[in-house]
């Protein structure tokens, strides 16, 4: 019962806080809700759930975290945005950095996490079978 309450709570918080920090909570809660029937099968449950969490981490590390704009008198404005990992974006005029790199980083980290967790679980399962 607690599992379902936690997944619905994460989704509810994600919806309420959608325009600030809610998206990662909504995604994890939705993944937990979808994967709930598979909790007794770790090889099917853990890799996708860890991949969703890894996507959120990769996305948040590369997405613009803070932006500031400056304007010279009579000139064009310059917008500078920074990421959590320290690399910055900059552009002139009305600049809105693309989120494509953040999505790509999140998907790459999710794929790596999925493969690592799946391989680890399969390897541990094989070790248990050979020991018996």
Legacy VTK file of the C-alpha trace (Angstrom):
# vtk DataFile Version 3.0
C-alpha trace
ASCII
DATASET POLYDATA
POINTS 132 float
0.000 0.000 0.000
2.836 2.402 0.841
4.371 1.919 -2.607
1.203 3.049 -4.348
0.766 6.015 -2.006
4.363 7.075 -2.666
3.950 6.845 -6.438
0.679 8.788 -6.389
2.212 11.331 -3.984
5.157 11.892 -6.323
2.773 12.340 -9.232
0.561 14.756 -7.288
3.556 16.835 -6.215
4.812 16.754 -9.812
1.522 18.137 -11.114
1.274 20.831 -8.430
4.877 21.967 -8.944
4.943 21.413 -12.730
6.154 24.899 -13.575
9.131 24.763 -11.213
10.556 21.466 -9.936
7.670 19.084 -10.575
8.635 17.391 -13.839
11.201 14.923 -12.418
8.833 13.936 -9.595
5.988 13.402 -12.043
8.156 11.208 -14.280
9.417 9.048 -11.400
5.904 8.716 -9.936
4.486 7.750 -13.325
7.246 5.186 -13.861
6.580 3.739 -10.407
2.863 3.526 -11.167
3.438 1.777 -14.506
6.110 -0.578 -13.134
4.248 -1.368 -9.900
2.920 -4.773 -10.998
6.510 -5.833 -11.817
7.976 -5.130 -8.347
8.423 -8.842 -7.640
10.570 -9.237 -10.789
13.721 -7.128 -10.225
15.126 -7.667 -13.729
12.010 -6.044 -15.213
11.417 -3.453 -12.470
14.766 -1.824 -11.622
16.369 -1.046 -15.027
13.504 1.147 -16.310
13.030 2.885 -12.960
16.747 3.657 -12.641
16.747 4.827 -16.282
13.978 7.366 -15.535
15.907 8.673 -12.534
19.131 8.818 -14.589
17.300 10.726 -17.347
16.214 13.325 -14.806
19.763 13.659 -13.446
21.279 14.008 -16.938
18.632 16.471 -18.049
18.983 18.678 -14.973
22.784 18.664 -15.215
22.788 19.995 -18.785
19.641 22.138 -18.986
20.004 25.904 -18.443
19.911 26.483 -14.703
20.221 30.248 -14.432
20.066 32.968 -17.095
20.941 36.658 -16.931
20.739 39.373 -19.546
22.823 42.516 -19.984
22.334 45.347 -22.409
24.766 48.002 -23.512
23.366 51.501 -24.005
22.034 51.663 -27.533
23.224 48.101 -28.299
21.801 44.654 -28.340
21.296 42.605 -25.244
23.362 39.560 -24.403
21.878 36.626 -22.526
24.116 34.207 -20.640
22.857 30.960 -19.151
24.756 28.514 -16.979
24.342 24.796 -16.319
24.832 22.810 -13.150
27.936 21.206 -14.691
29.475 24.629 -15.287
29.354 25.020 -19.069
27.499 28.136 -20.205
25.310 29.261 -23.087
25.295 32.758 -24.494
23.531 34.589 -27.278
22.476 38.022 -28.366
19.036 39.529 -28.641
16.138 37.523 -27.314
18.004 34.279 -26.669
16.340 31.111 -25.501
18.780 28.176 -25.386
17.646 24.876 -26.843
16.860 21.985 -24.540
17.942 19.430 -27.156
21.339 18.906 -25.542
19.698 18.396 -22.142
17.307 15.806 -23.590
20.167 14.046 -25.380
22.298 13.966 -22.224
19.367 12.627 -20.230
18.611 9.917 -22.785
22.275 8.914 -22.996
22.612 8.657 -19.224
19.308 6.741 -19.043
20.484 4.221 -21.645
23.797 3.713 -19.850
22.066 3.295 -16.479
19.536 0.852 -17.952
22.269 -1.320 -19.470
24.464 -1.261 -16.339
21.601 -2.159 -13.974
20.264 -4.870 -16.302
23.716 -6.393 -16.770
24.351 -6.315 -13.016
21.046 -8.001 -12.201
21.542 -10.649 -14.883
25.102 -11.292 -13.716
23.977 -11.648 -10.095
21.191 -14.005 -11.174
23.647 -16.156 -13.086
25.991 -16.225 -10.068
23.161 -17.431 -7.823
22.157 -20.154 -10.305
25.710 -21.509 -10.648
26.206 -21.523 -6.862
23.102 -23.665 -6.325
LINES 1 133
132 0 1 2 3 4 5 6 7 8 9 10 11 12 13 14 15 16 17 18 19 20 21 22 23 24 25 26 27 28 29 30 31 32 33 34 35 36 37 38 39 40 41 42 43 44 45 46 47 48 49 50 51 52 53 54 55 56 57 58 59 60 61 62 63 64 65 66 67 68 69 70 71 72 73 74 75 76 77 78 79 80 81 82 83 84 85 86 87 88 89 90 91 92 93 94 95 96 97 98 99 100 101 102 103 104 105 106 107 108 109 110 111 112 113 114 115 116 117 118 119 120 121 122 123 124 125 126 127 128 129 130 131
